């Protein structure tokens, strides 16, 4: 298995969200009977968690229907209803597509995109670490040539993980790096080529065109590539992540989301908002700073972790 899911790791990574969202809803609902006023409080809690205004309204409207029909009367029942509906909402349109495409060819090519500061290069390292642990070989491409620091950072990660990296000159053509890396991946017979691209701002048209060029260069070298285009989004950026994702999807066919820095936000409900707005599956979540701190996105486990007691208080 490429990415192994551990509930304890997910729970630790989502402890801030659990403290704000799960604990908040439990405190609002525990021991109380539902009312219109309480339903309004639930909606406010969901909006505060960044699930999105439309999603919060739809979920609470459905809950209100259940309440008025007498099928959900107690706060505890409402809590279970919310967990079930949120998990179902995150599951719709997902299924097997949540798997990272690393076994579809040799090499399989994963293009990683995102804005500066989203945690993209660290996310590339986490993916590389998991690929290595699965017994596959991996080659990194440092196609973020605009920032010397980015190339250096990826080089440090490559050395730490024991993988090779193809680099270019600072300020050079990132598409040329992608070209060289694709050729090297084929020649060396590696299983997976991971391409780290420049941290483009979603509103910079010229840089977005460069991203399209990188994709096309790789496709000419390796038929069917890239097999996966992962968009790294910073979970702490909230609704702005949706704006970024919309623009990236227009430049290149994004196939999945890597939601980074989930451990740093109390508004993890943004996973729901992203799923609703984009129809692109969240495939991975970052739950810490170490290479192993990456988890496959499982809707039920995610929701269970959000509604669980924070890991820091378990057994206290």
Buried (B, 14 or more C-beta within 10 A) or exposed (E): EBBEEBBEBBBBBBBBBBBBBBBBBBEBBEEBEBEEEBBEBBBBBBBBBBBBEEBBEBBBEEBBEBBEEEEBEBBBBBBEBBBEBBBEBBBEEBEEEBBBBBBBBBBBBBBBBBBEEBBBBBBBBBBBBBBBBBEBBBBBBBBBBBBEEBBBBBBEBBEEBEBBBBBBEEEBBBBBBBBBBBEBBBEEEBBBBBBBBBBBEBEEEEBBEBBEBBBEBBBEBBEEBBBBBBBBBBBBBBBBBBEBBEBBBEBBEBBBBBBBBBBBBBBBBBBBBBBBBBEBBBBBBBBBEEBBBBBBBBBBBBBBBBBBBBBEEEEE
